[in-house]
């Protein structure tokens, strides 16, 4: 899994650093994913502590109290895959790079300068 992750991240970094708009899009996607994962893990941890500290019972609370956090790794992998699939679909469907280039060309035309890419 680490080898696949390394290959994927190498490709993603290479793509992202070719143009500024790609770097921004990549950073926004990764930051959003990181925040979502933090909330996911934090929620699992809190829901696991509540029944222990407040002596709550019930099937849900027992499940959360005994939840193996290592199993959350499978959900995190799924979150990565789904996020990247969605990010690629949005990138292509919204034509983000073409819109960025058109906006930059229009801004250059208004200011009378040429874009230095």
C-alpha positions in Angstrom: 0.0 0.0 0.0 2.9 2.4 0.8 4.4 1.8 -2.6 1.1 2.5 -4.4 0.7 5.6 -2.3 4.2 6.8 -3.1 3.7 6.3 -6.9 0.3 8.1 -6.7 1.7 11.0 -4.7 4.7 11.3 -7.0 2.4 11.6 -10.0 0.0 14.0 -8.2 2.9 16.3 -7.2 4.3 16.3 -10.7 0.9 17.2 -12.1 0.2 19.8 -9.4 3.4 21.8 -9.8 3.2 22.2 -13.6 0.9 25.3 -13.3 -0.1 27.6 -10.4 -3.9 26.8 -10.7 -3.1 23.1 -10.4 -1.1 23.7 -7.2 -3.9 25.7 -5.7 -6.5 23.0 -6.7 -4.3 20.2 -5.3 -3.7 22.1 -2.0 -7.3 22.8 -1.5 -8.3 19.2 -2.2 -5.6 17.8 0.1 -6.4 20.3 2.9 -10.1 19.5 2.7 -9.4 15.8 2.8 -7.1 16.2 5.8 -9.7 18.2 7.7 -12.4 15.6 6.9 -10.1 12.8 8.1 -9.3 14.7 11.3 -13.0 15.1 12.0 -13.6 11.5 11.3 -10.9 10.2 13.6 -11.8 12.8 16.3 -15.4 11.8 16.2 -14.5 8.1 16.6 -12.3 8.9 19.5 -14.9 11.1 21.3 -17.6 8.6 20.7 -15.3 5.9 22.1 -14.6 8.0 25.3 -18.1 9.1 26.1 -19.5 5.7 27.1 -16.3 4.9 29.1 -16.2 8.2 31.0 -20.0 8.8 31.4 -20.9 5.1 31.8 -23.3 5.1 28.9 -24.6 1.8 27.7 -26.3 0.4 24.7 -25.3 -1.4 21.5 -24.1 1.7 19.8 -22.0 2.9 22.7 -20.6 -0.6 23.3 -19.6 -0.7 19.6 -17.9 2.7 19.8 -16.2 1.9 23.1 -14.7 -1.3 21.6 -14.1 0.1 18.1 -10.6 -0.8 16.8 -9.3 2.4 15.4 -7.0 0.5 13.0 -10.1 -0.5 11.1 -10.8 3.2 10.4 -7.8 3.0 8.1 -10.0 1.2 5.5 -12.4 4.1 5.6 -9.6 6.6 5.3 -8.3 4.8 2.2 -11.8 4.9 0.7 -12.0 8.6 1.5 -8.8 9.2 -0.4 -10.0 7.2 -3.4 -13.4 8.9 -3.5 -11.9 12.4 -3.0 -9.5 12.0 -5.8 -12.1 10.5 -8.2 -14.4 13.4 -7.3 -11.6 16.0 -7.7 -10.7 14.7 -11.1 -14.3 14.7 -12.2 -14.8 18.3 -11.0 -11.5 19.4 -12.5 -12.5 18.0 -15.9 -16.2 18.8 -15.9 -15.7 22.4 -14.6 -12.8 22.9 -17.0 -10.9 24.6 -14.1 -7.6 25.0 -15.9 -9.2 26.4 -19.1 -11.3 28.9 -17.1 -8.2 29.9 -15.2 -6.2 30.4 -18.4 -9.1 32.4 -20.0 -9.4 34.6 -16.8 -5.6 35.2 -16.8 -5.6 36.1 -20.5 -8.5 38.5 -20.0 -6.7 40.1 -17.0 -3.5 40.4 -19.1 -5.4 42.0 -21.9 -7.0 44.6 -19.6 -3.6 45.4 -18.1 -1.8 45.4 -21.4 0.8 42.8 -20.3 1.6 39.3 -21.5 1.4 36.3 -19.1 4.8 34.8 -18.3 4.3 31.1 -17.8 
